[in-house]
Amino acid sequence: MSTLPKPLIPQRADPYIHKHTDGYYYFTASVPAYDGIELRRAKTLEGLATATPKMVWMKPQTGPYSELIWAPEIHFNDGAWYVYFAAAPSREIKHDLFQHRMYAISCKDADPIEGEWQFCGQIETPWDTFCLDATTFYHNDELYYCWAQKEPGVKGNSNLYLAKMSSPIEISGEITRLTIPELDWEIIGFWVNEGPNVLKRNGKIFLTYSASATDENYAMGLLYADLDSDLLDINSWTKVQEPVFRSNEPKSMFGPGHNSFTQDENGNDVLVYHCRQYTEIEGDPLWNPDRHTFTKSLNWDDNGMPVFGKPGEQ
């Protein structure tokens, strides 16, 4: 009899859960074939496990966004649904990197599962380079875009950037580089900062991210800033020097990361993340489908800081 922690949804990496005002939880994630965008919804978090998934958008056979659909996130921005995702023209690696850029699809219908989705095009940034893992959030009635990208002249695969948006599909104005892979735990296998996600609590804005290769070395880091600070001023942000969430070998939970946040039915904060349950991976971990979606409670200490705990434990 297996004693491994049970995933909420098996074989779904880069999970994102949005709790909407209509009372539903909406879930999307990378599917193992990386061939489209799948949504499901339920009235409860647990209900997502058995909810019927629907592929709302499939990649074209050819073209700039016809391969490797990665890490979709569903957001409700300016009165419409948007899914932000990364896609590449092929599986070819050039200059030691995949060729992903960020794209969006949108739906103006109230029900994004049954509604009609339109392709919006690429989210342009200053560099035409490897780009992925965008998230959006509102702050002081302004929409922000946070994403991972390769910046020319900076060592590594990706850094994290922040900008305001003039619309849900266009960034504008100043761009701030928030963090680069520089700490020992961020540069194991690959120099990576990716998968940002945001939570506002206790007078602060917390920004989690993931770093290192996508095997058991994958782990989560944390930045935070005061809510009343200028988020585009790098001096507003503090970077925690150690990972806040990493592999838990006694529970056979390896490489936790690419998280999002939601709340349970009682309003308690919940951490959503993916994790593997073994380390013996043949070949590139990217092609291993066994990154599963898990959830756990997110707690808070007396100083108002998040306590992530360990994967596989509540």
Helices and strands as residue ranges (DSSP letters): E 13-19, E 25-30, E 36-42, G 46-49, E 54-58, E 67-77, E 80-88, E 101-107, E 118-122, E 131-139, E 142-149, E 159-167, E 170-179, G 184-186, E 193-201, E 204-211, E 219-226, G 234-236, E 238-239, G 249-251, E 254-263, E 269-276, G 285-287, E 292-297, E 299-300, E 306-307
